[in-house]
């Protein structure tokens, strides 16, 4: 498949959507269940068990060492009872978009077939650590912010899948340049391809009619304070998660650490920047249990 992504105005949104291969409706439904304190076990179970593959992968995540189950669980209802609706809904949401990240090939040092999915899943799990830390979440509710951030973390780099599939050679070159020079991947993409993955992700989010908060989290995860004021909290959470995951040693394909934005993002979320090392330690513990 070929496409021309010369500018944001000329993005072939249908080619981009086809390149991704999945739509996020199920993830959004699971996000709603995770955010709603009134969600029932039976309601969540019916969504998960309708897809045997989702059931299997959700139970695999629930049985990971991080959650410390006293015994392995083999039924969705048992997992929900032990870990709660919010946790299982978020785990299930990750399995609903996983296939989009499988099989993406990026030819660059330190990058393999598992890198895109492991990185995205790590960012999603890191948002839990950050959402629990920031006091600004009281304005929207910790549970809601945590649910929205988890799903947004999963798909924040969805634009890289489009670049990798529609502009394979140019994107591989951009990734290698970023890793070699330390330039932000978005900068290299705009210079060489004419559009970056965050811009593509934002366009896809609008095409899918995602909530504007989620769209901003995707589109502004490299520059969170550029988002509209009402949507900056989520964008800052995603930005911090992405940067701190890299500090925790999770491989990505962006050579830039975007460090100038880290402290302002932490300040916006009312997190003491001196807590950064503590967050990295907590995130490191969390992502070490991920088996992809």
N, C-alpha and C positions, 0 to 999 in steps of 0.2 A: 504494500500500500504506500502511496506517496501523497503528500499534501504540501501546500505552501503556507507557511505560517510567517509571512513577511512582517505583519504588524498585528496588533490586537484587533484592529478594525477588519482585517482580512482573515481572521481565524475561521476555519471551516469547523463550526461547532459540531456538526454531525459526524465528521471524520474524527474529531477529537473524542466524542462520546463512543464511537465504535472502537477506537483504540483502547479505551479504558475497559470496555466489555461488560461492566456491571453498573447498575444504578443503585443508589444508596437508600431506597425506600425502606427495606427491612432494617437497616442500621438506624434510620431515623425513628422507626416505630419502637425499636428496642431502646433508643435513647429516651423517648417519651416515657416508657415504662420505668426506666432507671431513675428518671427525674421526679416521677410522681410517687409521693409517699403512700398513696392509696392503691397503688398497683397490687394486684392479687397474684399469688403463686400460680393459680390455674391459668390466668391470662398469659403470663410469661411462658409457662410450660407449653401452652398450645402453639405459641409462635415458634418456639425452638423445636419442639418435637415434630412439627410439620415438615421439617427438613432433616432427614437422617444424618446427612453429612455435617450439618450445623450441630446437631446433638452430639455426635462423636467428638468433634473438635472442641466444643464447649466443655465437655466433660474432661477432655485431656488437659485443658488449661486449668480447670477447677481442681484437678488432682495434682497440679504442679507443687513442688516443694514449698513455694512461697506461702501457700495458704495453710499448710500444715494439717491437712485432713488426718484425723486419727485412723481412719480406714478409707480405702479407695471407694468412691461412689460410682455407681453405674446407672443411676437414674436421675433425670433432670429435676424432678420434684425434690429428691433428697439433697441434691446440690444446692437448690434454692433455699431449702430449709436451713441448711448448715451455713451458707455464705450470704444469704440475703438476696432479695430481688434485684437491688441496684448492682451488686457485684456480678451476678450471673447475667443480667441483661447486658452489661458492658462487655463481658467476655464473649457473649453470643454475637454482639454487634461486630466484634473483630472478625469472627469467622465469616460473616456475611459479605465482607469485602475482600477477604484474603485472596481469592482467586485472581483478582485484578493485578496483584503484585507478584504472583508466581510466574516464573518464566521470563521475566524482564532481564535482558542481557545488557550489561554496561561494561564495556571493555576498558577497565582502568585498574591501576594497582590497588590491591586491598579490597576490591569490590568483586563479589561473586553473586551467584543466582539468589542467595538468601538475603543479601544485603538490603534491598529495598523493603521487603516485608519485615525483617527483623528491626530495621531502623524505625519504620512507621509504628509497629507494635510497641516498641520501646518508648517512643514519644507519647503514645496514648497512655501507657502505664505511668510514665513520668508525670503526666498531668494530674493524676490522683494525688501524688505527693505535693505538688505545687498548689492545687486547689484547696487542700487541707490546711496549707500554711498561710494563705492570703486572707486577710481580714476584710478586704473589699468584697469578698464573696457573700458577706452578710446582706448586701444590698439585693442580690438576686437569689440567694439561697445556696448553701454549700452543695446540696444534693443536685440542684439544677446545673450549677456551674460545672460540677464534676462530670455529670453525664454529657453535657454539651462539649466539654473539653476533650473527653475521651474519644468521642466519635470524630470530632474535628481533628484530633491528633492522628487518628487512623488514616484520614484522607487528606491531610494538609499538603502532602506532596503528590497529589493525584496528577498534577500537571507534568511531573517528571515522566510518568508512564506514557503520556501523549508524546512528549519530546522523544523518548526512547524508541517509540514505535513508528512515529511519522517522520522523524528527522534523526534516524539512528546514527549516521556517520557524523553529522554536525554536533549532535548532543554528546556523543562519545568524546569528540574533540574538546567540547566545552568543559566536560567533567575533568578530563585530563589536564586542561589548562588551569582550571580552578585548583585542583589538587597540587599542581606543580608550583603555581605562582602565589597561592593564597588569596587570589581575587575571589570575591563572592561569585558563586555559580550564576546567580541572577544577572550580575553585571556582564559576565562572559556570554551568557545566552542572548542578552539584548544586543550585544555588539556583533555577534556572529550569526544568530538566527533571526533576530529582530523581535523576539518576544521571549519572556521568561516563564518558568513553570508556575510561578505564583499568579501571574496574569492569566495563564490558561486555566488554572484551578478556579480562579474567581469567575471567569466566564462560564465554566462548567457548572459551578454552584448556582449562578443565576439562571442558567438554562434548565437546571433541575428544580428550580424554585425552592432552594434551600433557605431556611431562615437567614436573614441578613447578618445576624450575629455569627453564624457558622461560616457564611460566605466571607466575612471579613477576617475571621480566624485563618481561613485558607489563603486569602488574597494578600494579607498583610503580615504573614508570619515572619517575614524577614525585616519588616519595619512597622512594628505594632502600633506605635504612637501616631502613625499616619492614618490609622483607621478612624472612622467617625467616633466621637466621644462615647456614645452609648455602646459601642462594640469593642472598645479598646481592652476591656478586662480579659475577654476570651483570647483576643489576638496576643496579648502579653503572656498569658498562660502558655499558649502554643509556642510562642517564641522562646520563652524560658525553657520549656520542656525540650525543645529541639537542641538548644545550645548546651544545656546541662547533660543531656544524654550523650552528646559528643565528649564532654568532659569526663563522663563516666566510662568512656572507652568504646562506645558502640560505633561501629564503622558507618560512615555515610559517604556520599559522593560529592560533597561540597567542601572545598578547601578553606572556606571562610568561617571564622567563629563568630562573626557579627558581634564581637564583644562591646562595641560602643553602645549597643542597644540593651545590653543585659541589665546594667544598673538602673537606667531609667524605667525599664519594664518592672523591675522589682520594686522600685519606689512607687510606681503607679498602683501596684497591687498591695502596697503597704507591707512589703516584706523587707526586713532589714537586709541590705546587701551583704552584711557580714555573715548571713545565714547561708550563703551560696555553697560553701563547702559542706555544710550539714545536709543540704538538699542533694548535692552530688552523691554523698555517702548513702543516703536513703534510696536514691534512684539506682545507684549501683547495685545495692542489695536486691532491689525489685527486679531489675532487668536480667540479673544473673540467672534467674529461674526460668527465663523464657527459652523454650525449646521449639524452634521452627524447623 
